[in-house]
């Protein structure tokens, strides 16, 4: 029996489309409901400092109205730590955040920011929130995550998805090695960013990875297939690869 692989559906970009017109359609909470029906194991949303997609009220409704674990992606700032402690989602994923970036670029530098990251982990853990750190597949970052007491890391798959050929294979090998190292030192290992129907298989096949978080591709593909069908197809590809 292979290790189970959970799918967290990120609904940020449903809010991006909503915000393009300033109304309340499409509603990311409705998308989360559809995701649950289609087999998602969790919902992920990133409350950015500039609130460019998900807003505070979306987070509250995702927590209150959706009967799935909520993964709150956030920067390790006092504002976000305060919001998360009040909301008490199932999990918080600490990500680096730059105002000018289009999406999360690169992983969190845990090695270089042990003070800030360690304080955020402690404050979130005290509120009963399971913390994960979004990092590059670098053993030094994994060791620092372990040292600071984070129970989970999420490996950044962006570089793997952007490259092709030998460069992609090298990145895949690095992610596989990091996943093995992470579980060997007692971390739960997740992965995500940029995954699509074409790129998910080799990542899903890494047996140490327990969860994938996928958003942008699913929302884009929903234009063509519908959201439920896109999620079901992703789930099918993940399960096939894991077998
Ligand atoms: N995991 C983390 C930590 C992220 O920041 C993101 C993007 O918000 C994702 C997963 C999902 O990435 P994508 O939207 O490219 O599937």
Boltz pocket constraint, residues with backbone or C-beta under 6 A from the ligand:
constraints:
  - pocket:
      binder: B
      contacts: [[A, 10], [A, 12], [A, 46], [A, 73], [A, 93], [A, 95], [A, 103], [A, 104], [A, 134], [A, 154], [A, 191], [A, 192], [A, 193], [A, 194], [A, 195], [A, 213], [A, 214], [A, 215], [A, 216], [A, 217]]
      max_distance: 6.0
